């Protein structure tokens, strides 16, 4: 009877260890942090090599595209902190100076490398509430 209990116990330990190991590797590969530029750039070294979604605004005049390519270099800013970003690919129509942006990729000593399809931008004017005379919908 004790030999049967030992086998069940050993099997349970092996299965639990295998399950926890699989869970750990799956979650550690898929972990992606959502941070604002100022949070990351306050101490950038601790974020090197980690998957990030970085939120901020495109710095006016910083967007540069290499002629006849889809290679972009630009800066993203939030609360006075700036990060240099590089991206190769198609950017959304809303990707412009001053646009709010979330970029997905990794930070390194040379700046933020955006992964393929990793630029998400929105145009603030589309999302701001309208106000002013005649915009309330009521009659005067």
C-alpha positions as CSV (number, residue, x, y, z in Angstrom):
1,X,0.0,0.0,0.0
2,X,2.8,2.5,0.9
3,X,4.5,1.7,-2.5
4,X,1.3,2.7,-4.3
5,X,1.1,6.0,-2.3
6,X,4.7,6.7,-3.1
7,X,4.1,6.2,-6.9
8,X,1.1,8.4,-6.8
9,X,2.9,11.1,-4.9
10,X,6.0,10.9,-7.2
11,X,3.7,11.1,-10.3
12,X,1.9,14.1,-8.9
13,X,5.1,15.9,-8.2
14,X,6.4,15.2,-11.7
15,X,3.2,16.3,-13.3
16,X,2.9,19.5,-11.2
17,X,6.6,20.4,-11.9
18,X,6.0,19.9,-15.7
19,X,2.8,22.0,-15.6
20,X,4.5,24.8,-13.6
21,X,7.5,24.8,-15.9
22,X,5.3,24.9,-19.0
23,X,3.2,27.7,-17.5
24,X,6.3,29.7,-16.6
25,X,7.9,29.5,-20.0
26,X,4.7,30.4,-21.7
27,X,3.9,33.4,-19.5
28,X,7.5,34.7,-19.5
29,X,7.7,34.7,-23.3
30,X,4.3,36.3,-23.7
31,X,4.7,39.0,-21.0
32,X,4.5,42.4,-22.4
33,X,4.5,45.6,-20.3
34,X,2.3,48.6,-21.1
35,X,4.3,51.7,-20.0
36,X,4.4,55.4,-20.6
37,X,7.7,56.8,-22.0
38,X,8.4,58.8,-18.8
39,X,8.1,55.6,-16.7
40,X,10.6,53.7,-18.8
41,X,13.0,56.5,-19.5
42,X,13.4,57.3,-15.8
43,X,15.6,54.2,-15.5
44,X,15.9,52.7,-19.0
45,X,18.5,50.1,-18.3
46,X,16.0,48.0,-16.3
47,X,13.8,47.8,-19.3
48,X,16.4,46.7,-21.9
49,X,15.4,43.6,-23.8
50,X,11.9,43.4,-22.3
51,X,8.8,43.4,-24.5
52,X,7.1,46.7,-24.1
53,X,4.1,48.6,-25.3
54,X,5.2,52.2,-25.0
55,X,2.7,55.1,-24.9
56,X,3.4,58.7,-25.7
57,X,3.2,61.3,-28.5
58,X,5.2,61.7,-31.6
59,X,7.6,64.6,-31.3
60,X,6.9,67.3,-33.8
61,X,9.4,67.3,-36.7
62,X,11.1,64.0,-35.6
63,X,9.6,61.7,-38.2
64,X,12.3,60.7,-40.8
65,X,11.8,58.2,-43.5
66,X,14.7,56.8,-45.6
67,X,14.1,57.5,-49.3
68,X,12.5,54.7,-51.2
69,X,12.1,52.5,-48.2
70,X,9.8,51.8,-45.3
71,X,12.4,52.6,-42.7
72,X,11.3,55.2,-40.1
73,X,13.1,57.0,-37.3
74,X,11.1,59.1,-34.9
75,X,10.9,60.2,-31.3
76,X,8.1,59.5,-28.8
77,X,7.6,61.8,-25.8
78,X,5.7,61.9,-22.6
79,X,6.0,64.3,-19.7
80,X,9.3,65.7,-20.9
81,X,11.0,62.3,-21.4
82,X,11.9,61.2,-25.0
83,X,12.9,57.9,-26.6
84,X,14.3,57.4,-30.1
85,X,12.4,54.8,-32.1
86,X,13.1,52.9,-35.3
87,X,10.6,51.0,-37.4
88,X,10.5,49.3,-40.7
89,X,7.0,48.8,-42.2
90,X,3.8,50.5,-43.1
91,X,2.6,53.2,-40.7
92,X,-1.1,54.0,-40.1
93,X,-2.6,57.1,-41.7
94,X,-2.9,58.7,-38.3
95,X,0.8,58.5,-37.6
96,X,1.8,62.2,-37.7
97,X,3.6,64.9,-35.7
98,X,2.0,65.2,-32.3
99,X,-0.2,62.1,-32.7
100,X,-0.8,59.9,-29.7
101,X,1.0,56.6,-30.3
102,X,1.6,53.2,-28.8
103,X,4.6,51.3,-30.1
104,X,5.3,47.6,-29.5
105,X,8.9,46.3,-29.3
106,X,12.0,46.3,-27.2
107,X,14.2,49.0,-25.7
108,X,18.0,48.8,-26.1
109,X,21.0,51.1,-25.6
110,X,20.4,52.5,-29.2
111,X,16.7,53.3,-28.6
112,X,13.4,51.6,-29.1
113,X,13.1,49.0,-31.9
114,X,9.5,48.7,-33.0
115,X,8.4,45.2,-34.1
116,X,6.6,44.6,-37.4
117,X,3.1,46.1,-37.3
118,X,3.9,47.6,-33.9
119,X,2.8,51.2,-34.5
120,X,-0.7,52.2,-33.4
121,X,-1.6,55.8,-33.6
122,X,-4.7,57.8,-33.3
123,X,-5.7,61.3,-34.3
124,X,-6.7,63.3,-31.3
125,X,-9.3,65.4,-33.2
126,X,-11.3,62.3,-33.9
127,X,-11.8,61.5,-30.3
128,X,-12.2,64.9,-28.6
129,X,-15.6,65.9,-27.5
130,X,-17.1,68.7,-29.6
131,X,-18.0,71.8,-27.8
132,X,-19.0,75.4,-28.6
133,X,-22.1,77.1,-29.9
134,X,-24.5,74.9,-31.7
135,X,-22.8,71.7,-30.7
136,X,-24.9,70.7,-27.7
137,X,-27.9,69.5,-29.8
138,X,-30.4,71.6,-27.8
139,X,-32.3,74.6,-28.9
140,X,-31.7,78.1,-27.6
